């Protein structure tokens, strides 16, 4: 039942499909863009420490990505359950689904974090890292894994608000988290100011001036963890607010519900396997890249973060559209769900193509912001100008996947992704070891795998079996 005296917000199963897509997609786009900006700023901060710091974070990210797939298992399942229950107007079930998601997320994060801490040193040394890069990656990784429960739960806060059709609150929470991270990080990373800042004749900051604690790369990880902890606390308070319309109570209702947890895990396991495939492929790719030295690893890390910004529209629309699809299918409106995906895909292709073209043209100018090391900059420009084509295809594929994620029919994209990522790694290995090609082979292998992935998912999407899925 709807809580007494509380009006229900916008009904995403009624009215203009385009307006609903904009209503959910644009705030989700802006929210995800802020997280991408935060990642870029972090790369900028670490770039001031040197390419070894960027390379250390890149290697750690590849390893952490594998363990973080447990987050995507629970997350993907929660999208369908939360949005379906809300679309059915089952507000008690919606509240319970959110709480079961948070319980699961915290538990799997503790386990994943412990595994990460135990294996961290061994993995970094195995990944062809130079001693200095491995040391910096370890320093970052220790705090990253300690703070992992807050990382996982923060994403469920965003999912919860999108699931109840309140993408604007998810956006505002992301903006808060990003702002805190950007503000706290330099205070913890640097002891003395790494640069001077002048506006006109006014000297705002002198290089070397005492500004913080000088924790180095560890400070970056601690800043991220603290901002995510605050995100979780504020998110719970926002959910508790009457304005969320579901009667969420912080102080009770946290008893584990095994039936709901099983449903979340059942739906989330296929995309979780997809996440494992992508993470393992990225881990293997980073291993191959490390064969070519610290400069190439750093270039790949910088370029990947920049290219990530070109697909913010896709990620935002995918997150928003998946919630709308869940609402529509919960209300028995399959045609409206299909029209949602069609419109979202069209918008994404246009926006991502424009951003991709700009990244291709202005790659040298963009890279110059993040590094002054000529060898790193030259390689990063090459990475962007090749891999941008693969990112555009990946953007198209992401929005198509919203149909499957929102409906709970998550097996097809998983099987397709496993095939594509397997192809990518096999192709890289053959080109590097059999044909003795350099790192260019890695960049083109990503484009080829993305083409395969997007094409196969489009074919399966057109079969429209996802509309018939019941959960």
Secondary structure, 3 states (H helix, E strand, C coil): CCCCCCCCCCCCCCCCHHHHHHHHHHHHHHHHHHHHHHHHHHHHHHHHHCHHHHHHHHHHHHHHHHHCHHHHHHHHHHHHHHHHHHHCCCHHHHHHHHHHHHHHHHHHHHHHHHHHHHHHHHHHHHCCCCHHHHHHHHHHHHHHHHCHHHHHHHHHHHHHHHHCCCHHHHHHHHHHHHHHHHHHHHHHHCCECCCCEEECCEEEECCCCECCCCCCHHHHHHHHHHHHHHHHHHHHHHHHCHHHCCCCCCCCCCCCCHHHHHHHHHHHHHHHHHHHHHHHHHHHHHHHHHCCCHHHHHHHHHHHHHHHHCCHHHHHHHHHHHHHHHHHHHCCCHHHHHHHHHHHHHHHHHHHHHHHHHHHHCHHHHHHHHCCCHHHHHHHHHHHHHHHHHHHHHHHHHHHHHHHHHHCCCHHHHHHHHHHHHHHHHHHHHHHHHCCCCCHHHHHHHHHHHHHHHHHHHHHHCCCHHHHCCC
